Amino acid sequence: MSWTDREKDVYEEILSWRESLTSIHGNDLSYVFAKWLELSFSALPEEFKKELFSKIDTSLFHMHSTLQGFQLTQDERERMMKTARVFDDTIQQLEDFQQLSIDQLNYLSLQQTGKHRLYSFVQGGIAGTGGTVAFLTDLIAMLLLNIRAIQMIATSYGRDIHTPYEMTLALKVFHAATLPKRFQRKAWDDLIQTADSKKLDYFFTENDELINEKWLEGPGIQLIKTFAIRSFQNKKISNIPVISVSIGAVSNYQLTRKITEFAEHFYQYRFLMDKKDD
């Protein structure tokens, strides 16, 4: 099936965004941190690193599976179905979303990205208050929140994240989207190659490696953020640590913005390729 003029425009936007990843370079601080992380991990035994990465991989799979079972996730899916029927009253199941236009699907997705960016902003602000519980749980909360954001974007484009293929592909999107930006161009190309070459009856396994030293740079930067929050938590205005709250809210928002933007482009690309192949 041929693309509409609008779909051609979206495809060009995706290509332009991909090209923009080429021009992204880390600053001196990020390179220093990356070099330190690389040297630190090079000193560790290979077996220890393999076990560490495997445990993080497994934890991400469990987080993904757990989030799928939440009633909140099921309710959100039902709300999407009702909204989609406003556009096309013949829609009966998730796969029927493919009947909608790319702008209608984008509308469904934007409802989700807007919510999750707001949640991320609020979570960062709470972490910025300096409360011990909020401080310690911020990283886990951000992992859960951003995995769920990708799940909801995938669902917005008619992908059933309960299937093994879609579940693992969503995790691969999460991995690529959370890499430092200078690595995202290659990660995007690898992800597209995976999506283009695999059939939907192919089952990934938990042995697929998602986590490596490059990925850990992202959580490391989040930890630096927490130290910055701690440094400014005593500088208060009207008894509110405004600076630390701002650091937490803005940094979390920017992270979720980066992740949801990446995921949005990926699922738009899949929609276009599937339509082109029909």
Order of alpha helices (4+ residues) and beta strands (2+ residues): alpha-alpha-alpha-alpha-alpha-alpha-alpha-alpha-alpha-alpha
